[in-house]
Each structure stands twice: as structure tokens, then as C-alpha cells.
Amino acid sequence: MNAKKTEKPVTAATLMRAKRDDQKMIWLTAYDASSALLAEEAAVDVLLVGDSLGMVCLGYDSTIPVTLNEMIHHTAAVVRGRKRAWVVCDLPFGSYQLSPQQAFGNSVRVLQETRCDAVKLEGGVPMAETIRFLAERGIAVVAHIGLTPQSVKKFGSYGRRGKSGDEREQLLEDATAVCEAGAVALVLENIPHDLAKEINASVSIPTVGIGAGPDCDAQVLVWHDLLGLSATNPPFAPAYANARQLMHDAIARWGDDVRQGRFPG
């Protein structure tokens, strides 16, 4: 089945219209120019350069070691590969939590050096002041609540958030706070589906689900999980292909041809 293509650039206003019109938007992580181009050809609307690149591309055991320079390097490559998609860059751990001023300075670097469209940061109520500071100065901010991978050392796992009554109330407060602070979209990761539905109905900005059920305005997956490149997938991220095995088999066949003198022919 061919994906529907459009040449009109995606903007923050596009995302808001889609929410109003109940039109699902497609987000996908990307880490280089070739993946950006391929995703666009498949009609992906938003390319998220996630700090997940630390785990899927750079060999780290979490997102915490990822640096701002690494995010800038990969985001600039994605921007060079896109034509119409909206590109969002994750602000890595330690690059925005100190103060709104720190977040602003690093966001300016990201926007100027990559030419992307928005930055994303993790956190709810505690980050509302920072989101407001950035938004009031013209920076598009995507907020991220629920499972926040940069806080894995605090929580001790990548398990589902929002299961207890207190956690649910906190996430509802977080969603309201970042929306009122001026975030342009909100990622909801690994939370109960009914909670995501409630949050989606309660905020005026688009919600982006990953392991948060079908009622969000958009869905996002990690490139490697979607294509079956990951060794294992989270339970909420099914593989739509088995590219890992396909690539393994192709390399193995080529290697065998070299050893047997069949390549080059």
C-alpha cells in the first residue's frame, strides 16, 4: 500500500489542526539523513531525533551519557535529509535541568546549529517554568511525561508509570502544567491507556503516544523497534519487519561469496 504524500511542510500549526480535525499524525525517530529521507517517502509527519540514539546507535546502556554535541550532530544530519517533516531534537540529560537560562542557551545552540524545528524535554510540573521561559522566547517545546528514560536511575526501571492513584493525579497535573506553560505537543510514554485518553481530552495541545494506547493524537516509535532491528522490543512496540535478520542474511551471503571466490564475479 502506498503512503499518501504531500509536499507542504509540517509545522506546529499543522499538528494543532490535526488535533482539531481528529487526524492522526505519524511520528518516528530518525538518527541520520538516509533514515529521514526514507521516513519521509513513507509519509511520516514528524521526525524525532531521540536521545534513544545513545542506546540504539552509540552503544550506551541508557540515554544518560548522551551529550548535547552528539544530539546536534545527529539532528543536523536528519534535517539535511528531510524536505517537509517537522524535526524535533531531544535535549539530553543535564542540558536543561539546571535553569531556564541553561535550557534557553542550549536550545538556541540546537536550533542554530541543526536548523531543526523544536526541542523536547522530559518532566512535568517541575519543568513548567522552563517550558514557559523557552516558549515566551519563540522556541517550540515538546514536553514528555510518564516514563521518562532520563530518570531511570531515580525509578530503577523502565516500567509503566501512572499505575497508582497518586501517580495518576501527578501525571494529570503534569499534563496541565506543561500545556499551560506553552508546550506545543506532549509525549505520553508507557502509561495506562485510560489515563492517556483522559489526558488527551483534558489538554488543548496534541498528545503523542508511545505505549499509551490508541486515543492519543499521534503515535511514535523508535526506528529500530519498528523495523525489527532491535535485539528485543518493548511490549508496546511491535516490529513491522524483520530487518535485523534480513541484514544479517545479506551480509552472511556476501561474506560466503567472498570466501568462495564468487564475489566479485
C-alpha positions as CSV (number, residue, x, y, z in Angstrom):
1,M,0.0,0.0,0.0
2,N,1.4,3.4,-1.0
3,A,1.6,6.1,1.7
4,K,-0.1,9.3,0.9
5,K,2.5,12.0,0.3
6,T,2.3,15.8,0.5
7,E,4.9,18.4,-0.2
8,K,3.6,21.0,2.2
9,P,5.9,21.4,5.2
10,V,4.7,20.2,8.5
11,T,4.6,22.9,11.2
12,A,3.4,23.3,14.8
13,A,0.2,24.7,13.4
14,T,-0.2,21.6,11.3
15,L,-0.2,19.5,14.4
16,M,-2.8,21.7,16.1
17,R,-5.1,21.5,13.1
18,A,-4.7,17.7,13.1
19,K,-5.8,17.5,16.7
20,R,-8.8,19.7,16.0
21,D,-9.7,17.7,12.9
22,D,-9.1,14.3,14.7
23,Q,-6.5,13.4,12.2
24,K,-3.8,11.0,13.4
25,M,-0.2,12.2,12.9
26,I,2.8,9.9,12.4
27,W,6.0,10.4,14.4
28,L,9.1,8.3,14.1
29,T,12.6,8.6,15.5
30,A,15.4,9.1,13.0
31,Y,19.2,9.5,13.5
32,D,20.7,10.3,10.1
33,A,19.9,11.7,6.7
34,S,19.1,8.4,5.0
35,S,16.6,7.4,7.6
36,A,15.0,10.8,7.4
37,L,14.6,10.6,3.7
38,L,13.2,7.1,3.8
39,A,10.7,8.0,6.6
40,E,9.5,11.0,4.6
41,E,9.0,8.8,1.5
42,A,6.7,6.7,3.7
43,A,4.8,9.9,4.7
44,V,6.0,10.2,8.2
45,D,4.9,13.7,9.5
46,V,7.4,14.3,12.4
47,L,11.0,13.1,12.8
48,L,12.1,12.9,16.4
49,V,15.8,12.7,17.0
50,G,15.6,11.0,20.3
51,D,18.3,10.6,22.8
52,S,17.5,6.9,22.4
53,L,20.3,7.2,19.8
54,G,22.6,6.6,22.8
55,M,21.3,3.1,23.1
56,V,20.4,2.1,19.5
57,C,23.3,3.9,17.7
58,L,26.1,4.7,20.2
59,G,26.2,1.6,22.4
60,Y,25.4,3.2,25.7
61,D,23.3,1.3,28.3
62,S,20.9,4.3,28.8
63,T,20.2,7.7,27.5
64,I,22.1,9.4,30.3
65,P,25.6,9.5,28.7
66,V,24.3,11.2,25.5
67,T,25.8,14.7,25.1
68,L,24.5,17.9,23.5
69,N,27.2,17.7,20.8
70,E,26.0,14.2,19.9
71,M,22.4,15.3,19.7
72,I,23.4,18.3,17.5
73,H,25.5,16.1,15.2
74,H,22.6,13.6,14.6
75,T,19.9,16.2,14.4
76,A,21.7,18.2,11.8
77,A,22.1,15.1,9.7
78,V,18.3,14.4,9.9
79,V,17.5,17.9,8.9
80,R,19.7,17.6,5.9
81,G,17.7,14.5,4.8
82,R,14.2,16.0,5.3
83,K,12.1,18.0,2.9
84,R,8.8,18.5,4.7
85,A,8.8,16.7,8.1
86,W,8.8,18.6,11.3
87,V,12.1,17.8,13.1
88,V,12.3,17.6,17.0
89,C,15.6,17.3,18.9
90,D,15.7,15.8,22.4
91,L,17.6,17.9,24.9
92,P,19.9,15.4,26.6
93,F,20.3,14.8,30.3
94,G,21.9,17.6,32.1
95,S,21.5,20.2,29.3
96,Y,18.3,21.9,30.6
97,Q,17.5,20.9,34.2
98,L,19.8,23.4,35.9
99,S,17.8,26.5,35.0
100,P,15.6,28.0,32.3
101,Q,18.6,30.1,31.2
102,Q,20.7,26.9,30.7
103,A,17.8,25.4,28.7
104,F,17.5,28.5,26.6
105,G,21.2,28.7,25.8
106,N,21.3,25.0,24.8
107,S,18.1,25.2,22.8
108,V,19.5,28.2,20.8
109,R,22.5,26.1,20.0
110,V,20.4,23.2,18.8
111,L,18.1,25.4,16.6
112,Q,21.0,27.4,15.1
113,E,23.4,24.5,14.5
114,T,20.9,22.0,13.3
115,R,18.1,24.1,11.8
116,C,15.5,21.8,13.4
117,D,12.0,23.0,14.4
118,A,11.6,22.1,18.1
119,V,13.3,20.7,21.2
120,K,11.9,18.1,23.5
121,L,12.5,17.8,27.3
122,E,11.3,15.5,30.0
123,G,9.3,16.4,33.0
124,G,6.0,17.9,34.1
125,V,5.3,20.4,36.9
126,P,9.0,20.9,37.8
127,M,9.8,21.8,34.1
128,A,6.8,24.1,33.5
129,E,8.8,27.3,34.4
130,T,11.5,26.2,31.9
131,I,9.0,25.5,29.2
132,R,7.3,28.9,29.7
133,F,10.7,30.6,29.6
134,L,11.5,29.0,26.2
135,A,8.0,29.4,24.7
136,E,7.9,33.1,25.6
137,R,11.2,33.5,23.7
138,G,10.0,31.8,20.5
139,I,11.1,28.2,21.0
140,A,8.8,25.4,20.2
141,V,8.9,22.9,23.0
142,V,7.6,19.3,23.1
143,A,7.1,18.0,26.7
144,H,7.4,14.4,27.7
145,I,5.8,12.8,30.8
146,G,5.1,9.3,32.0
147,L,8.0,7.0,31.6
148,T,10.9,9.5,31.3
149,P,14.1,7.5,30.4
150,Q,16.4,10.2,31.7
151,S,15.1,9.4,35.2
152,V,15.8,5.7,35.1
153,K,18.3,6.0,37.9
154,K,15.7,7.5,40.1
155,F,12.9,5.0,39.3
156,G,15.2,2.0,38.9
157,S,13.4,0.6,35.8
158,Y,11.6,1.4,32.6
159,G,8.3,0.2,33.9
160,R,4.9,1.7,33.4
161,R,4.1,4.9,35.2
162,G,0.7,6.1,36.4
163,K,-0.5,2.8,37.9
164,S,-1.2,4.1,41.4
165,G,-3.8,6.8,42.3
166,D,-1.1,9.2,43.3
167,E,0.9,8.7,40.1
168,R,-2.2,9.2,38.0
169,E,-3.0,12.5,39.8
170,Q,0.5,13.7,39.4
171,L,0.6,12.9,35.6
172,L,-2.7,14.8,35.2
173,E,-1.2,17.8,37.0
174,D,2.0,17.4,34.8
175,A,0.0,17.5,31.6
176,T,-2.0,20.6,32.6
177,A,1.2,22.4,33.8
178,V,3.2,21.8,30.6
179,C,0.2,22.7,28.4
180,E,-0.5,25.9,30.3
181,A,3.3,26.7,30.1
182,G,3.2,26.8,26.3
183,A,4.4,23.4,25.2
184,V,3.3,22.7,21.6
185,A,2.9,18.9,22.0
186,L,3.1,16.3,24.7
187,V,4.6,12.8,24.6
188,L,2.9,10.3,26.8
189,E,5.1,7.2,27.3
190,N,4.2,3.9,28.8
191,I,1.1,4.9,30.9
192,P,-2.3,3.3,31.2
193,H,-4.4,3.7,28.2
194,D,-7.4,5.1,30.0
195,L,-5.2,7.7,31.7
196,A,-3.7,8.7,28.3
197,K,-7.3,9.1,27.0
198,E,-8.2,11.3,29.9
199,I,-5.1,13.5,29.4
200,N,-5.7,13.8,25.7
201,A,-9.2,15.1,26.3
202,S,-8.0,17.5,29.0
203,V,-5.3,19.4,27.1
204,S,-5.5,21.6,24.1
205,I,-2.2,20.5,22.6
206,P,-1.6,17.3,20.6
207,T,-0.6,14.2,22.5
208,V,1.9,11.7,21.2
209,G,1.6,8.2,22.5
210,I,4.3,5.5,22.9
211,G,2.9,2.6,24.9
212,A,-0.1,4.8,25.8
213,G,-2.9,3.4,23.8
214,P,-4.9,4.4,20.7
215,D,-6.5,7.6,22.0
216,C,-3.5,10.0,21.5
217,D,-3.4,12.4,18.6
218,A,-0.3,10.8,17.3
219,Q,1.9,7.8,17.7
220,V,5.7,7.5,17.8
221,L,8.0,4.5,17.7
222,V,11.8,4.1,17.7
223,W,13.1,3.4,14.3
224,H,15.0,0.2,15.3
225,D,11.9,-1.2,17.1
226,L,9.6,-0.6,14.2
227,L,11.8,-2.2,11.7
228,G,12.9,-5.2,13.8
229,L,16.5,-4.0,14.1
230,S,16.4,-4.2,17.9
231,A,17.5,-7.4,19.7
232,T,14.4,-7.1,21.8
233,N,11.4,-4.8,21.6
234,P,9.3,-3.3,24.4
235,P,5.9,-4.9,24.8
236,F,4.2,-1.8,23.4
237,A,6.4,-1.6,20.2
238,P,5.7,-4.4,17.7
239,A,8.2,-4.9,14.9
240,Y,6.6,-4.4,11.5
241,A,9.5,-6.1,9.7
242,N,12.5,-8.3,10.5
243,A,15.2,-6.1,9.0
244,R,17.7,-7.4,11.5
245,Q,17.5,-10.9,10.1
246,L,17.4,-9.6,6.5
247,M,20.5,-7.6,7.0
248,H,22.3,-10.5,8.8
249,D,21.5,-12.9,6.0
250,A,22.6,-10.5,3.3
251,I,26.0,-9.8,5.0
252,A,26.5,-13.6,5.6
253,R,25.7,-14.4,1.9
254,W,28.1,-11.8,0.7
255,G,30.8,-13.0,3.1
256,D,30.3,-16.5,1.9
257,D,30.6,-15.4,-1.8
258,V,33.9,-13.6,-1.0
259,R,35.3,-16.7,0.7
260,Q,34.3,-18.9,-2.1
261,G,35.6,-16.6,-4.8
262,R,32.2,-15.8,-6.3
263,F,32.5,-12.1,-5.4
264,P,33.5,-10.1,-7.3
265,G,32.2,-12.0,-10.3
